[in-house]
Amino acid sequence: MIKKGTAFNDIYNYRNSRHFMNCVAEARKWEEKKGSLAIFAGACQSYYEGIMGVGANFASSPARIMIDFIDPLIVAERIATTENTKYLTIQDIEEELRDGKEGVSGIGTMGKKKIIL
C-alpha cells in the first residue's frame, strides 16, 4: 500500500495491484472456468478484494501484511500435487502457511495432478 492504513478499497492506494488485476482479467478472457485455470496473484499488501473480484482463485494479502515469499509456492505446489478430482480450498493449506489466511486466501480450485491408471 502506498498510503498506510487508509482507504483499503481504493485501487490508487496500491502500487502494483492494478497490474495484477489486469493480468488476472486478461487470463480469464481465455479461460473463464475457475476450476480449469488456477490463478494465484498478488504480493505483500496487495488489494486482495480487487484481485479476487476479477477472477483469481487465490491472492495475497487479505490482511494487508508482508507475506512470506514461500507461501505462494506452497499454494502452487499443493494445487499441482492434488488429484484433479479433488477440490482444494485455503482451509486445506492454511496450516502450512506462515500467516495462514491473513497472508493468503481464496476460493479454491481443482487439483491439477492427473492420475493415470
C-alpha positions in Angstrom: 0.0 0.0 0.0 1.1 3.5 -0.7 -0.9 5.3 1.9 -0.6 3.2 5.1 -3.9 2.3 6.8 -6.3 4.3 4.8 -8.9 3.5 2.1 -8.2 -0.2 1.6 -10.8 -0.3 -1.2 -9.1 2.5 -3.3 -7.0 1.0 -6.1 -5.0 4.2 -6.2 -3.6 3.4 -2.8 -1.8 0.3 -4.1 1.4 0.5 -6.1 1.1 -2.7 -8.3 -2.3 -4.3 -7.6 -3.9 -2.8 -10.8 -1.3 -4.7 -12.8 -2.2 -8.0 -11.0 -5.8 -7.2 -11.6 -5.3 -6.5 -15.3 -3.3 -9.7 -15.7 -5.9 -11.9 -14.0 -8.7 -10.3 -16.0 -6.8 -11.0 -19.3 -6.2 -14.6 -18.3 -9.9 -15.1 -17.5 -10.8 -13.9 -21.0 -9.0 -17.1 -22.3 -10.2 -19.5 -19.6 -13.3 -18.4 -17.7 -13.8 -21.6 -15.6 -12.1 -21.1 -12.2 -11.6 -24.9 -11.9 -9.7 -25.2 -15.2 -7.1 -22.5 -14.8 -5.8 -21.8 -11.3 -4.6 -18.3 -10.8 -2.7 -17.0 -7.8 -2.0 -13.3 -7.9 -0.8 -10.5 -5.7 2.1 -9.7 -3.4 2.7 -8.2 0.0 0.0 -5.7 1.0 -2.0 -6.2 -2.3 -5.6 -5.2 -2.9 -6.9 -8.7 -2.2 -10.6 -8.0 -2.9 -9.9 -6.4 -6.2 -7.7 -9.3 -7.4 -10.2 -11.9 -6.3 -13.0 -9.8 -7.9 -11.5 -10.1 -11.3 -11.2 -13.8 -11.2 -8.2 -15.1 -9.2 -8.5 -18.4 -7.3 -6.0 -17.3 -4.6 -4.5 -14.0 -3.8 -2.4 -12.3 -1.2 -2.7 -10.4 1.2 -6.2 -10.1 2.7 -4.8 -8.7 6.0 -2.5 -6.2 4.1 0.6 -7.8 5.7 4.0 -8.7 4.4 3.7 -12.3 3.4 6.4 -15.0 3.5 7.9 -15.4 0.0 7.4 -19.1 0.2 3.7 -19.1 0.8 2.6 -18.7 -2.9 5.0 -21.5 -3.7 3.3 -23.7 -1.1 -0.1 -23.0 -2.6 1.1 -23.7 -6.1 2.7 -26.9 -5.0 -0.4 -28.1 -3.3 -2.5 -27.3 -6.4 0.0 -29.2 -8.7 0.1 -32.3 -6.4 -3.6 -32.6 -5.6 -5.5 -35.0 -7.7 -7.6 -33.4 -10.4 -10.7 -35.0 -9.0 -10.4 -33.1 -5.7 -11.2 -29.5 -4.9 -8.6 -27.7 -2.9 -9.5 -24.9 -0.5 -7.5 -22.5 1.6 -8.6 -24.5 4.6 -6.7 -27.4 3.2 -3.5 -25.3 3.0 -3.6 -22.7 5.8 -1.7 -24.7 8.4 1.3 -24.8 6.1 1.4 -21.1 5.5 3.3 -18.8 7.9 0.5 -16.3 8.4 -2.4 -18.6 7.4 -5.4 -16.9 5.9 -4.2 -13.5 6.8 -1.4 -13.8 4.3 -3.1 -15.8 1.5 -6.7 -16.7 0.9 -9.0 -17.6 -1.9 -12.0 -19.6 -3.1 -10.1 -22.7 -4.1 -9.6 -24.7 -7.3 -9.5 -28.2 -8.6 -6.2 -30.1 -8.2 -4.0 -30.5 -11.3 -2.4 -33.9 -10.8 -3.7 -36.4 -13.3 -3.9 -40.0 -12.1 -3.1 -42.4 -14.9 -4.2 -46.0 -14.3 
